Amino acid sequence: MIGCINHAADIVNGGPFPYTFAPFGFNAFWTALSVIDLIVVVLLITKLSAGLVLAAIVMVLDVTLNSYAIYGVGVKLAF
Protein backbone atom coordinates (compact mmCIF):
# COMPACT_ATOMS: atom_id res chain seq x y z
CA MET A 1 0.00 0.00 0.00
CA ILE A 2 2.94 2.32 0.67
CA GLY A 3 4.03 2.02 -2.97
CA CYS A 4 0.52 2.89 -4.14
CA ILE A 5 0.39 5.92 -1.86
CA ASN A 6 3.85 7.12 -2.93
CA HIS A 7 3.07 6.85 -6.64
CA ALA A 8 -0.36 8.46 -6.15
CA ALA A 9 1.27 11.34 -4.26
CA ASP A 10 3.75 11.80 -7.11
CA ILE A 11 0.84 11.97 -9.57
CA VAL A 12 -1.06 14.48 -7.41
CA ASN A 13 2.05 16.65 -7.09
CA GLY A 14 3.44 16.28 -10.60
CA GLY A 15 0.59 15.37 -12.94
CA PRO A 16 -0.15 12.10 -14.76
CA PHE A 17 3.50 11.48 -15.71
CA PRO A 18 5.48 13.11 -12.91
CA TYR A 19 8.83 11.41 -13.42
CA THR A 20 10.18 13.99 -15.86
CA PHE A 21 13.78 12.92 -15.18
CA ALA A 22 13.12 9.62 -16.99
CA PRO A 23 12.14 8.54 -20.51
CA PHE A 24 8.40 8.14 -21.12
CA GLY A 25 8.36 4.31 -20.88
CA PHE A 26 9.83 4.39 -17.39
CA ASN A 27 7.51 7.25 -16.47
CA ALA A 28 4.46 5.31 -17.68
CA PHE A 29 5.46 2.16 -15.77
CA TRP A 30 6.09 3.99 -12.52
CA THR A 31 2.80 5.87 -12.91
CA ALA A 32 0.95 2.59 -13.59
CA LEU A 33 2.31 1.22 -10.32
CA SER A 34 -0.15 3.46 -8.46
CA VAL A 35 -2.95 1.22 -9.78
CA ILE A 36 -1.01 -2.05 -9.98
CA ASP A 37 0.13 -1.78 -6.35
CA LEU A 38 -3.48 -1.25 -5.27
CA ILE A 39 -4.55 -4.34 -7.21
CA VAL A 40 -1.83 -6.32 -5.44
CA VAL A 41 -3.14 -5.17 -2.05
CA VAL A 42 -6.73 -6.10 -2.93
CA LEU A 43 -5.62 -9.52 -4.17
CA LEU A 44 -3.53 -10.12 -1.06
CA ILE A 45 -6.65 -9.51 1.01
CA THR A 46 -9.12 -11.42 -1.16
CA LYS A 47 -7.09 -14.10 -2.98
CA LEU A 48 -3.80 -14.59 -1.19
CA SER A 49 -2.16 -16.90 -3.74
CA ALA A 50 -2.91 -14.62 -6.69
CA GLY A 51 -1.80 -11.61 -4.66
CA LEU A 52 1.52 -13.22 -3.81
CA VAL A 53 2.16 -14.16 -7.43
CA LEU A 54 1.32 -10.67 -8.70
CA ALA A 55 3.37 -9.06 -5.91
CA ALA A 56 6.40 -11.15 -6.89
CA ILE A 57 5.95 -10.26 -10.57
CA VAL A 58 5.65 -6.56 -9.79
CA MET A 59 8.73 -6.62 -7.56
CA VAL A 60 10.84 -8.40 -10.18
CA LEU A 61 9.68 -6.00 -12.91
CA ASP A 62 10.23 -2.95 -10.72
CA VAL A 63 13.74 -3.96 -9.63
CA THR A 64 14.62 -4.90 -13.22
CA LEU A 65 13.32 -1.62 -14.64
CA ASN A 66 14.90 0.48 -11.88
CA SER A 67 18.23 -1.28 -12.40
CA TYR A 68 18.07 -0.74 -16.15
CA ALA A 69 17.08 2.90 -15.64
CA ILE A 70 20.09 3.49 -13.40
CA TYR A 71 22.77 1.32 -15.01
CA GLY A 72 21.56 1.03 -18.60
CA VAL A 73 20.12 4.45 -19.34
CA GLY A 74 21.80 6.55 -16.67
CA VAL A 75 18.61 7.87 -15.08
CA LYS A 76 19.21 9.49 -11.73
CA LEU A 77 16.28 8.26 -9.66
CA ALA A 78 14.84 10.93 -7.38
CA PHE A 79 14.06 9.24 -4.09
PDB file of N, CA, C and O in Angstrom, chain B, residues numbered from 101:
ATOM      1  N   MET B 101       0.821  -1.191   0.000  1.00  0.00           N
ATOM      2  CA  MET B 101       0.000   0.000   0.000  1.00  0.00           C
ATOM      3  C   MET B 101       0.868   1.260   0.000  1.00  0.00           C
ATOM      4  O   MET B 101       0.485   2.289  -0.555  1.00  0.00           O
ATOM      5  N   ILE B 102       2.033   1.165   0.625  1.00  0.00           N
ATOM      6  CA  ILE B 102       2.936   2.315   0.670  1.00  0.00           C
ATOM      7  C   ILE B 102       3.366   2.713  -0.737  1.00  0.00           C
ATOM      8  O   ILE B 102       3.430   3.900  -1.056  1.00  0.00           O
ATOM      9  N   GLY B 103       3.662   1.719  -1.581  1.00  0.00           N
ATOM     10  CA  GLY B 103       4.026   2.015  -2.967  1.00  0.00           C
ATOM     11  C   GLY B 103       2.912   2.729  -3.699  1.00  0.00           C
ATOM     12  O   GLY B 103       3.154   3.694  -4.424  1.00  0.00           O
ATOM     13  N   CYS B 104       1.684   2.255  -3.511  1.00  0.00           N
ATOM     14  CA  CYS B 104       0.517   2.888  -4.140  1.00  0.00           C
ATOM     15  C   CYS B 104       0.391   4.338  -3.694  1.00  0.00           C
ATOM     16  O   CYS B 104       0.177   5.231  -4.514  1.00  0.00           O
ATOM     17  N   ILE B 105       0.522   4.566  -2.406  1.00  0.00           N
ATOM     18  CA  ILE B 105       0.395   5.923  -1.859  1.00  0.00           C
ATOM     19  C   ILE B 105       1.507   6.824  -2.389  1.00  0.00           C
ATOM     20  O   ILE B 105       1.256   7.971  -2.758  1.00  0.00           O
ATOM     21  N   ASN B 106       2.735   6.309  -2.426  1.00  0.00           N
ATOM     22  CA  ASN B 106       3.853   7.121  -2.926  1.00  0.00           C
ATOM     23  C   ASN B 106       3.661   7.505  -4.385  1.00  0.00           C
ATOM     24  O   ASN B 106       3.868   8.660  -4.756  1.00  0.00           O
ATOM     25  N   HIS B 107       3.265   6.540  -5.220  1.00  0.00           N
ATOM     26  CA  HIS B 107       3.068   6.852  -6.639  1.00  0.00           C
ATOM     27  C   HIS B 107       1.873   7.783  -6.832  1.00  0.00           C
ATOM     28  O   HIS B 107       1.914   8.683  -7.671  1.00  0.00           O
ATOM     29  N   ALA B 108       0.808   7.568  -6.059  1.00  0.00           N
ATOM     30  CA  ALA B 108      -0.359   8.456  -6.153  1.00  0.00           C
ATOM     31  C   ALA B 108       0.010   9.879  -5.741  1.00  0.00           C
ATOM     32  O   ALA B 108      -0.437  10.842  -6.363  1.00  0.00           O
ATOM     33  N   ALA B 109       0.825  10.011  -4.694  1.00  0.00           N
ATOM     34  CA  ALA B 109       1.267  11.344  -4.258  1.00  0.00           C
ATOM     35  C   ALA B 109       2.101  12.017  -5.339  1.00  0.00           C
ATOM     36  O   ALA B 109       1.978  13.221  -5.565  1.00  0.00           O
ATOM     37  N   ASP B 110       2.954  11.237  -6.009  1.00  0.00           N
ATOM     38  CA  ASP B 110       3.745  11.796  -7.110  1.00  0.00           C
ATOM     39  C   ASP B 110       2.836  12.314  -8.222  1.00  0.00           C
ATOM     40  O   ASP B 110       3.091  13.371  -8.800  1.00  0.00           O
ATOM     41  N   ILE B 111       1.776  11.565  -8.517  1.00  0.00           N
ATOM     42  CA  ILE B 111       0.836  11.966  -9.568  1.00  0.00           C
ATOM     43  C   ILE B 111       0.088  13.236  -9.154  1.00  0.00           C
ATOM     44  O   ILE B 111      -0.088  14.147  -9.963  1.00  0.00           O
ATOM     45  N   VAL B 112      -0.350  13.293  -7.902  1.00  0.00           N
ATOM     46  CA  VAL B 112      -1.056  14.479  -7.408  1.00  0.00           C
ATOM     47  C   VAL B 112      -0.145  15.702  -7.480  1.00  0.00           C
ATOM     48  O   VAL B 112      -0.583  16.787  -7.861  1.00  0.00           O
ATOM     49  N   ASN B 113       1.112  15.524  -7.116  1.00  0.00           N
ATOM     50  CA  ASN B 113       2.049  16.651  -7.087  1.00  0.00           C
ATOM     51  C   ASN B 113       2.642  17.009  -8.444  1.00  0.00           C
ATOM     52  O   ASN B 113       3.011  18.161  -8.675  1.00  0.00           O
ATOM     53  N   GLY B 114       2.737  16.019  -9.355  1.00  0.00           N
ATOM     54  CA  GLY B 114       3.443  16.280 -10.598  1.00  0.00           C
ATOM     55  C   GLY B 114       2.670  16.000 -11.872  1.00  0.00           C
ATOM     56  O   GLY B 114       3.231  16.092 -12.964  1.00  0.00           O
ATOM     57  N   GLY B 115       1.390  15.659 -11.757  1.00  0.00           N
ATOM     58  CA  GLY B 115       0.595  15.366 -12.942  1.00  0.00           C
ATOM     59  C   GLY B 115       0.641  13.892 -13.301  1.00  0.00           C
ATOM     60  O   GLY B 115       1.240  13.093 -12.581  1.00  0.00           O
ATOM     61  N   PRO B 116       0.008  13.527 -14.415  1.00  0.00           N
ATOM     62  CA  PRO B 116      -0.145  12.104 -14.759  1.00  0.00           C
ATOM     63  C   PRO B 116       1.170  11.382 -15.060  1.00  0.00           C
ATOM     64  O   PRO B 116       1.236  10.162 -14.910  1.00  0.00           O
ATOM     65  N   PHE B 117       2.192  12.080 -15.470  1.00  0.00           N
ATOM     66  CA  PHE B 117       3.503  11.476 -15.711  1.00  0.00           C
ATOM     67  C   PHE B 117       4.558  12.329 -15.021  1.00  0.00           C
ATOM     68  O   PHE B 117       5.257  13.107 -15.670  1.00  0.00           O
ATOM     69  N   PRO B 118       4.670  12.180 -13.695  1.00  0.00           N
ATOM     70  CA  PRO B 118       5.476  13.107 -12.907  1.00  0.00           C
ATOM     71  C   PRO B 118       6.981  12.870 -12.929  1.00  0.00           C
ATOM     72  O   PRO B 118       7.743  13.704 -12.440  1.00  0.00           O
ATOM     73  N   TYR B 119       7.415  11.759 -13.482  1.00  0.00           N
ATOM     74  CA  TYR B 119       8.829  11.415 -13.417  1.00  0.00           C
ATOM     75  C   TYR B 119       9.557  11.975 -14.637  1.00  0.00           C
ATOM     76  O   TYR B 119      10.024  11.230 -15.498  1.00  0.00           O
ATOM     77  N   THR B 120       9.640  13.289 -14.689  1.00  0.00           N
ATOM     78  CA  THR B 120      10.182  13.988 -15.859  1.00  0.00           C
ATOM     79  C   THR B 120      11.677  13.737 -16.062  1.00  0.00           C
ATOM     80  O   THR B 120      12.207  14.027 -17.135  1.00  0.00           O
ATOM     81  N   PHE B 121      12.349  13.215 -15.071  1.00  0.00           N
ATOM     82  CA  PHE B 121      13.776  12.919 -15.175  1.00  0.00           C
ATOM     83  C   PHE B 121      14.032  11.631 -15.965  1.00  0.00           C
ATOM     84  O   PHE B 121      15.183  11.293 -16.240  1.00  0.00           O
ATOM     85  N   ALA B 122      12.964  10.914 -16.329  1.00  0.00           N
ATOM     86  CA  ALA B 122      13.120   9.616 -16.985  1.00  0.00           C
ATOM     87  C   ALA B 122      12.409   9.594 -18.336  1.00  0.00           C
ATOM     88  O   ALA B 122      11.477  10.365 -18.562  1.00  0.00           O
ATOM     89  N   PRO B 123      12.853   8.704 -19.240  1.00  0.00           N
ATOM     90  CA  PRO B 123      12.137   8.537 -20.514  1.00  0.00           C
ATOM     91  C   PRO B 123      10.685   8.114 -20.280  1.00  0.00           C
ATOM     92  O   PRO B 123      10.343   7.591 -19.219  1.00  0.00           O
ATOM     93  N   PHE B 124       9.842   8.347 -21.282  1.00  0.00           N
ATOM     94  CA  PHE B 124       8.401   8.139 -21.124  1.00  0.00           C
ATOM     95  C   PHE B 124       8.044   6.712 -20.696  1.00  0.00           C
ATOM     96  O   PHE B 124       7.159   6.541 -19.857  1.00  0.00           O
ATOM     97  N   GLY B 125       8.693   5.698 -21.235  1.00  0.00           N
ATOM     98  CA  GLY B 125       8.362   4.314 -20.881  1.00  0.00           C
ATOM     99  C   GLY B 125       8.534   4.038 -19.400  1.00  0.00           C
ATOM    100  O   GLY B 125       7.696   3.377 -18.786  1.00  0.00           O
ATOM    101  N   PHE B 126       9.615   4.539 -18.824  1.00  0.00           N
ATOM    102  CA  PHE B 126       9.831   4.392 -17.386  1.00  0.00           C
ATOM    103  C   PHE B 126       8.756   5.162 -16.626  1.00  0.00           C
ATOM    104  O   PHE B 126       8.175   4.661 -15.664  1.00  0.00           O
ATOM    105  N   ASN B 127       8.504   6.389 -17.078  1.00  0.00           N
ATOM    106  CA  ASN B 127       7.507   7.255 -16.472  1.00  0.00           C
ATOM    107  C   ASN B 127       6.144   6.569 -16.455  1.00  0.00           C
ATOM    108  O   ASN B 127       5.456   6.576 -15.434  1.00  0.00           O
ATOM    109  N   ALA B 128       5.755   5.981 -17.574  1.00  0.00           N
ATOM    110  CA  ALA B 128       4.456   5.310 -17.677  1.00  0.00           C
ATOM    111  C   ALA B 128       4.383   4.106 -16.738  1.00  0.00           C
ATOM    112  O   ALA B 128       3.360   3.890 -16.089  1.00  0.00           O
ATOM    113  N   PHE B 129       5.455   3.326 -16.664  1.00  0.00           N
ATOM    114  CA  PHE B 129       5.463   2.162 -15.769  1.00  0.00           C
ATOM    115  C   PHE B 129       5.325   2.593 -14.324  1.00  0.00           C
ATOM    116  O   PHE B 129       4.487   2.068 -13.591  1.00  0.00           O
ATOM    117  N   TRP B 130       6.152   3.557 -13.907  1.00  0.00           N
ATOM    118  CA  TRP B 130       6.095   3.993 -12.519  1.00  0.00           C
ATOM    119  C   TRP B 130       4.743   4.615 -12.182  1.00  0.00           C
ATOM    120  O   TRP B 130       4.254   4.458 -11.064  1.00  0.00           O
ATOM    121  N   THR B 131       4.140   5.315 -13.129  1.00  0.00           N
ATOM    122  CA  THR B 131       2.801   5.866 -12.909  1.00  0.00           C
ATOM    123  C   THR B 131       1.783   4.745 -12.774  1.00  0.00           C
ATOM    124  O   THR B 131       0.910   4.798 -11.907  1.00  0.00           O
ATOM    125  N   ALA B 132       1.889   3.728 -13.628  1.00  0.00           N
ATOM    126  CA  ALA B 132       0.952   2.592 -13.587  1.00  0.00           C
ATOM    127  C   ALA B 132       1.039   1.844 -12.260  1.00  0.00           C
ATOM    128  O   ALA B 132       0.070   1.209 -11.843  1.00  0.00           O
ATOM    129  N   LEU B 133       2.173   1.912 -11.602  1.00  0.00           N
ATOM    130  CA  LEU B 133       2.311   1.218 -10.323  1.00  0.00           C
ATOM    131  C   LEU B 133       1.327   1.733  -9.272  1.00  0.00           C
ATOM    132  O   LEU B 133       1.014   1.013  -8.324  1.00  0.00           O
ATOM    133  N   SER B 134       0.840   2.952  -9.421  1.00  0.00           N
ATOM    134  CA  SER B 134      -0.152   3.457  -8.459  1.00  0.00           C
ATOM    135  C   SER B 134      -1.403   2.584  -8.487  1.00  0.00           C
ATOM    136  O   SER B 134      -2.021   2.359  -7.446  1.00  0.00           O
ATOM    137  N   VAL B 135      -1.777   2.097  -9.645  1.00  0.00           N
ATOM    138  CA  VAL B 135      -2.945   1.222  -9.779  1.00  0.00           C
ATOM    139  C   VAL B 135      -2.552  -0.236  -9.535  1.00  0.00           C
ATOM    140  O   VAL B 135      -3.253  -0.962  -8.830  1.00  0.00           O
ATOM    141  N   ILE B 136      -1.444  -0.654 -10.112  1.00  0.00           N
ATOM    142  CA  ILE B 136      -1.013  -2.046  -9.980  1.00  0.00           C
ATOM    143  C   ILE B 136      -0.762  -2.402  -8.516  1.00  0.00           C
ATOM    144  O   ILE B 136      -1.154  -3.479  -8.068  1.00  0.00           O
ATOM    145  N   ASP B 137      -0.120  -1.517  -7.775  1.00  0.00           N
ATOM    146  CA  ASP B 137       0.134  -1.779  -6.353  1.00  0.00           C
ATOM    147  C   ASP B 137      -1.179  -1.926  -5.580  1.00  0.00           C
ATOM    148  O   ASP B 137      -1.279  -2.758  -4.678  1.00  0.00           O
ATOM    149  N   LEU B 138      -2.171  -1.131  -5.928  1.00  0.00           N
ATOM    150  CA  LEU B 138      -3.478  -1.246  -5.271  1.00  0.00           C
ATOM    151  C   LEU B 138      -4.133  -2.587  -5.596  1.00  0.00           C
ATOM    152  O   LEU B 138      -4.743  -3.206  -4.724  1.00  0.00           O
ATOM    153  N   ILE B 139      -4.012  -3.032  -6.826  1.00  0.00           N
ATOM    154  CA  ILE B 139      -4.553  -4.341  -7.210  1.00  0.00           C
ATOM    155  C   ILE B 139      -3.867  -5.449  -6.418  1.00  0.00           C
ATOM    156  O   ILE B 139      -4.521  -6.392  -5.974  1.00  0.00           O
ATOM    157  N   VAL B 140      -2.564  -5.338  -6.240  1.00  0.00           N
ATOM    158  CA  VAL B 140      -1.830  -6.320  -5.443  1.00  0.00           C
ATOM    159  C   VAL B 140      -2.391  -6.367  -4.025  1.00  0.00           C
ATOM    160  O   VAL B 140      -2.619  -7.452  -3.490  1.00  0.00           O
ATOM    161  N   VAL B 141      -2.613  -5.224  -3.418  1.00  0.00           N
ATOM    162  CA  VAL B 141      -3.136  -5.173  -2.051  1.00  0.00           C
ATOM    163  C   VAL B 141      -4.509  -5.837  -1.977  1.00  0.00           C
ATOM    164  O   VAL B 141      -4.768  -6.636  -1.077  1.00  0.00           O
ATOM    165  N   VAL B 142      -5.383  -5.507  -2.922  1.00  0.00           N
ATOM    166  CA  VAL B 142      -6.726  -6.098  -2.925  1.00  0.00           C
ATOM    167  C   VAL B 142      -6.636  -7.617  -3.081  1.00  0.00           C
ATOM    168  O   VAL B 142      -7.334  -8.359  -2.390  1.00  0.00           O
ATOM    169  N   LEU B 143      -5.776  -8.073  -3.989  1.00  0.00           N
ATOM    170  CA  LEU B 143      -5.618  -9.517  -4.174  1.00  0.00           C
ATOM    171  C   LEU B 143      -5.030 -10.188  -2.936  1.00  0.00           C
ATOM    172  O   LEU B 143      -5.436 -11.296  -2.585  1.00  0.00           O
ATOM    173  N   LEU B 144      -4.099  -9.545  -2.284  1.00  0.00           N
ATOM    174  CA  LEU B 144      -3.531 -10.124  -1.062  1.00  0.00           C
ATOM    175  C   LEU B 144      -4.597 -10.307   0.005  1.00  0.00           C
ATOM    176  O   LEU B 144      -4.533 -11.250   0.794  1.00  0.00           O
ATOM    177  N   ILE B 145      -5.567  -9.421   0.035  1.00  0.00           N
ATOM    178  CA  ILE B 145      -6.648  -9.511   1.014  1.00  0.00           C
ATOM    179  C   ILE B 145      -7.699 -10.539   0.596  1.00  0.00           C
ATOM    180  O   ILE B 145      -8.219 -11.278   1.432  1.00  0.00           O
ATOM    181  N   THR B 146      -8.011 -10.583  -0.706  1.00  0.00           N
ATOM    182  CA  THR B 146      -9.122 -11.423  -1.164  1.00  0.00           C
ATOM    183  C   THR B 146      -8.702 -12.786  -1.705  1.00  0.00           C
ATOM    184  O   THR B 146      -9.410 -13.774  -1.507  1.00  0.00           O
ATOM    185  N   LYS B 147      -7.579 -12.848  -2.375  1.00  0.00           N
ATOM    186  CA  LYS B 147      -7.089 -14.099  -2.980  1.00  0.00           C
ATOM    187  C   LYS B 147      -5.587 -14.152  -2.775  1.00  0.00           C
ATOM    188  O   LYS B 147      -4.812 -13.752  -3.645  1.00  0.00           O
ATOM    189  N   LEU B 148      -5.189 -14.648  -1.623  1.00  0.00           N
ATOM    190  CA  LEU B 148      -3.797 -14.590  -1.187  1.00  0.00           C
ATOM    191  C   LEU B 148      -2.821 -15.140  -2.228  1.00  0.00           C
ATOM    192  O   LEU B 148      -1.813 -14.498  -2.524  1.00  0.00           O
ATOM    193  N   SER B 149      -3.101 -16.292  -2.772  1.00  0.00           N
ATOM    194  CA  SER B 149      -2.160 -16.902  -3.737  1.00  0.00           C
ATOM    195  C   SER B 149      -1.943 -16.008  -4.948  1.00  0.00           C
ATOM    196  O   SER B 149      -0.805 -15.775  -5.354  1.00  0.00           O
ATOM    197  N   ALA B 150      -3.020 -15.509  -5.521  1.00  0.00           N
ATOM    198  CA  ALA B 150      -2.914 -14.625  -6.688  1.00  0.00           C
ATOM    199  C   ALA B 150      -2.191 -13.336  -6.313  1.00  0.00           C
ATOM    200  O   ALA B 150      -1.395 -12.819  -7.098  1.00  0.00           O
ATOM    201  N   GLY B 151      -2.462 -12.818  -5.125  1.00  0.00           N
ATOM    202  CA  GLY B 151      -1.800 -11.608  -4.662  1.00  0.00           C
ATOM    203  C   GLY B 151      -0.305 -11.797  -4.507  1.00  0.00           C
ATOM    204  O   GLY B 151       0.476 -10.917  -4.868  1.00  0.00           O
ATOM    205  N   LEU B 152       0.099 -12.941  -3.971  1.00  0.00           N
ATOM    206  CA  LEU B 152       1.519 -13.220  -3.806  1.00  0.00           C
ATOM    207  C   LEU B 152       2.226 -13.353  -5.152  1.00  0.00           C
ATOM    208  O   LEU B 152       3.344 -12.867  -5.324  1.00  0.00           O
ATOM    209  N   VAL B 153       1.567 -14.013  -6.106  1.00  0.00           N
ATOM    210  CA  VAL B 153       2.159 -14.158  -7.435  1.00  0.00           C
ATOM    211  C   VAL B 153       2.315 -12.790  -8.096  1.00  0.00           C
ATOM    212  O   VAL B 153       3.382 -12.468  -8.617  1.00  0.00           O
ATOM    213  N   LEU B 154       1.249 -11.987  -8.075  1.00  0.00           N
ATOM    214  CA  LEU B 154       1.323 -10.667  -8.697  1.00  0.00           C
ATOM    215  C   LEU B 154       2.338  -9.781  -7.984  1.00  0.00           C
ATOM    216  O   LEU B 154       3.066  -9.031  -8.635  1.00  0.00           O
ATOM    217  N   ALA B 155       2.397  -9.856  -6.661  1.00  0.00           N
ATOM    218  CA  ALA B 155       3.368  -9.060  -5.911  1.00  0.00           C
ATOM    219  C   ALA B 155       4.797  -9.425  -6.324  1.00  0.00           C
ATOM    220  O   ALA B 155       5.635  -8.542  -6.505  1.00  0.00           O
ATOM    221  N   ALA B 156       5.071 -10.711  -6.473  1.00  0.00           N
ATOM    222  CA  ALA B 156       6.399 -11.148  -6.886  1.00  0.00           C
ATOM    223  C   ALA B 156       6.726 -10.652  -8.297  1.00  0.00           C
ATOM    224  O   ALA B 156       7.842 -10.202  -8.560  1.00  0.00           O
ATOM    225  N   ILE B 157       5.748 -10.737  -9.202  1.00  0.00           N
ATOM    226  CA  ILE B 157       5.953 -10.263 -10.574  1.00  0.00           C
ATOM    227  C   ILE B 157       6.246  -8.768 -10.584  1.00  0.00           C
ATOM    228  O   ILE B 157       7.171  -8.314 -11.257  1.00  0.00           O
ATOM    229  N   VAL B 158       5.460  -8.014  -9.839  1.00  0.00           N
ATOM    230  CA  VAL B 158       5.645  -6.558  -9.788  1.00  0.00           C
ATOM    231  C   VAL B 158       7.024  -6.213  -9.218  1.00  0.00           C
ATOM    232  O   VAL B 158       7.712  -5.332  -9.734  1.00  0.00           O
ATOM    233  N   MET B 159       7.420  -6.908  -8.159  1.00  0.00           N
ATOM    234  CA  MET B 159       8.734  -6.618  -7.562  1.00  0.00           C
ATOM    235  C   MET B 159       9.869  -6.922  -8.529  1.00  0.00           C
ATOM    236  O   MET B 159      10.812  -6.138  -8.642  1.00  0.00           O
ATOM    237  N   VAL B 160       9.790  -8.049  -9.225  1.00  0.00           N
ATOM    238  CA  VAL B 160      10.841  -8.397 -10.183  1.00  0.00           C
ATOM    239  C   VAL B 160      10.887  -7.366 -11.316  1.00  0.00           C
ATOM    240  O   VAL B 160      11.963  -6.906 -11.700  1.00  0.00           O
ATOM    241  N   LEU B 161       9.716  -7.008 -11.847  1.00  0.00           N
ATOM    242  CA  LEU B 161       9.677  -6.003 -12.914  1.00  0.00           C
ATOM    243  C   LEU B 161      10.206  -4.655 -12.438  1.00  0.00           C
ATOM    244  O   LEU B 161      10.962  -3.995 -13.151  1.00  0.00           O
ATOM    245  N   ASP B 162       9.813  -4.250 -11.244  1.00  0.00           N
ATOM    246  CA  ASP B 162      10.232  -2.950 -10.724  1.00  0.00           C
ATOM    247  C   ASP B 162      11.739  -2.910 -10.489  1.00  0.00           C
ATOM    248  O   ASP B 162      12.394  -1.943 -10.879  1.00  0.00           O
ATOM    249  N   VAL B 163      12.294  -3.931  -9.867  1.00  0.00           N
ATOM    250  CA  VAL B 163      13.739  -3.962  -9.631  1.00  0.00           C
ATOM    251  C   VAL B 163      14.491  -4.008 -10.964  1.00  0.00           C
ATOM    252  O   VAL B 163      15.507  -3.334 -11.133  1.00  0.00           O
ATOM    253  N   THR B 164      13.986  -4.804 -11.904  1.00  0.00           N
ATOM    254  CA  THR B 164      14.622  -4.898 -13.219  1.00  0.00           C
ATOM    255  C   THR B 164      14.601  -3.548 -13.927  1.00  0.00           C
ATOM    256  O   THR B 164      15.625  -3.097 -14.440  1.00  0.00           O
ATOM    257  N   LEU B 165      13.436  -2.905 -13.956  1.00  0.00           N
ATOM    258  CA  LEU B 165      13.323  -1.618 -14.638  1.00  0.00           C
ATOM    259  C   LEU B 165      14.151  -0.542 -13.939  1.00  0.00           C
ATOM    260  O   LEU B 165      14.824   0.250 -14.598  1.00  0.00           O
ATOM    261  N   ASN B 166      14.104  -0.511 -12.611  1.00  0.00           N
ATOM    262  CA  ASN B 166      14.903   0.477 -11.882  1.00  0.00           C
ATOM    263  C   ASN B 166      16.387   0.269 -12.136  1.00  0.00           C
ATOM    264  O   ASN B 166      17.126   1.234 -12.331  1.00  0.00           O
ATOM    265  N   SER B 167      16.825  -0.981 -12.136  1.00  0.00           N
ATOM    266  CA  SER B 167      18.235  -1.280 -12.399  1.00  0.00           C
ATOM    267  C   SER B 167      18.629  -0.848 -13.802  1.00  0.00           C
ATOM    268  O   SER B 167      19.689  -0.253 -14.001  1.00  0.00           O
ATOM    269  N   TYR B 168      17.778  -1.147 -14.772  1.00  0.00           N
ATOM    270  CA  TYR B 168      18.074  -0.744 -16.149  1.00  0.00           C
ATOM    271  C   TYR B 168      18.076   0.778 -16.273  1.00  0.00           C
ATOM    272  O   TYR B 168      18.914   1.349 -16.971  1.00  0.00           O
ATOM    273  N   ALA B 169      17.137   1.430 -15.593  1.00  0.00           N
ATOM    274  CA  ALA B 169      17.082   2.896 -15.641  1.00  0.00           C
ATOM    275  C   ALA B 169      18.382   3.498 -15.115  1.00  0.00           C
ATOM    276  O   ALA B 169      18.915   4.444 -15.694  1.00  0.00           O
ATOM    277  N   ILE B 170      18.883   2.950 -14.024  1.00  0.00           N
ATOM    278  CA  ILE B 170      20.085   3.491 -13.404  1.00  0.00           C
ATOM    279  C   ILE B 170      21.346   3.106 -14.182  1.00  0.00           C
ATOM    280  O   ILE B 170      22.154   3.966 -14.530  1.00  0.00           O
ATOM    281  N   TYR B 171      21.507   1.815 -14.451  1.00  0.00           N
ATOM    282  CA  TYR B 171      22.767   1.323 -15.007  1.00  0.00           C
ATOM    283  C   TYR B 171      22.783   1.256 -16.525  1.00  0.00           C
ATOM    284  O   TYR B 171      23.850   1.315 -17.136  1.00  0.00           O
ATOM    285  N   GLY B 172      21.611   1.133 -17.142  1.00  0.00           N
ATOM    286  CA  GLY B 172      21.565   1.032 -18.603  1.00  0.00           C
ATOM    287  C   GLY B 172      21.351   2.359 -19.296  1.00  0.00           C
ATOM    288  O   GLY B 172      21.945   2.631 -20.339  1.00  0.00           O
ATOM    289  N   VAL B 173      20.498   3.184 -18.708  1.00  0.00           N
ATOM    290  CA  VAL B 173      20.118   4.446 -19.340  1.00  0.00           C
ATOM    291  C   VAL B 173      20.770   5.640 -18.654  1.00  0.00           C
ATOM    292  O   VAL B 173      20.915   6.705 -19.253  1.00  0.00           O
ATOM    293  N   GLY B 174      21.159   5.460 -17.404  1.00  0.00           N
ATOM    294  CA  GLY B 174      21.799   6.550 -16.668  1.00  0.00           C
ATOM    295  C   GLY B 174      20.831   7.501 -16.003  1.00  0.00           C
ATOM    296  O   GLY B 174      21.185   8.640 -15.697  1.00  0.00           O
ATOM    297  N   VAL B 175      19.601   7.041 -15.773  1.00  0.00           N
ATOM    298  CA  VAL B 175      18.612   7.867 -15.075  1.00  0.00           C
ATOM    299  C   VAL B 175      19.034   8.022 -13.628  1.00  0.00           C
ATOM    300  O   VAL B 175      19.426   7.054 -12.975  1.00  0.00           O
ATOM    301  N   LYS B 176      18.952   9.226 -13.142  1.00  0.00           N
ATOM    302  CA  LYS B 176      19.214   9.494 -11.729  1.00  0.00           C
ATOM    303  C   LYS B 176      17.863   9.481 -11.022  1.00  0.00           C
ATOM    304  O   LYS B 176      17.105  10.447 -11.106  1.00  0.00           O
ATOM    305  N   LEU B 177      17.562   8.379 -10.322  1.00  0.00           N
ATOM    306  CA  LEU B 177      16.278   8.263  -9.655  1.00  0.00           C
ATOM    307  C   LEU B 177      16.196   9.268  -8.514  1.00  0.00           C
ATOM    308  O   LEU B 177      17.143   9.440  -7.747  1.00  0.00           O
ATOM    309  N   ALA B 178      15.058   9.921  -8.417  1.00  0.00           N
ATOM    310  CA  ALA B 178      14.841  10.926  -7.376  1.00  0.00           C
ATOM    311  C   ALA B 178      14.050  10.293  -6.244  1.00  0.00           C
ATOM    312  O   ALA B 178      12.826  10.178  -6.317  1.00  0.00           O
ATOM    313  N   PHE B 179      14.750   9.884  -5.204  1.00  0.00           N
ATOM    314  CA  PHE B 179      14.056   9.236  -4.092  1.00  0.00           C
ATOM    315  C   PHE B 179      13.751  10.245  -3.050  1.00  0.00           C
ATOM    316  O   PHE B 179      13.165   9.912  -2.020  1.00  0.00           O
TER     317      PHE B 179
END
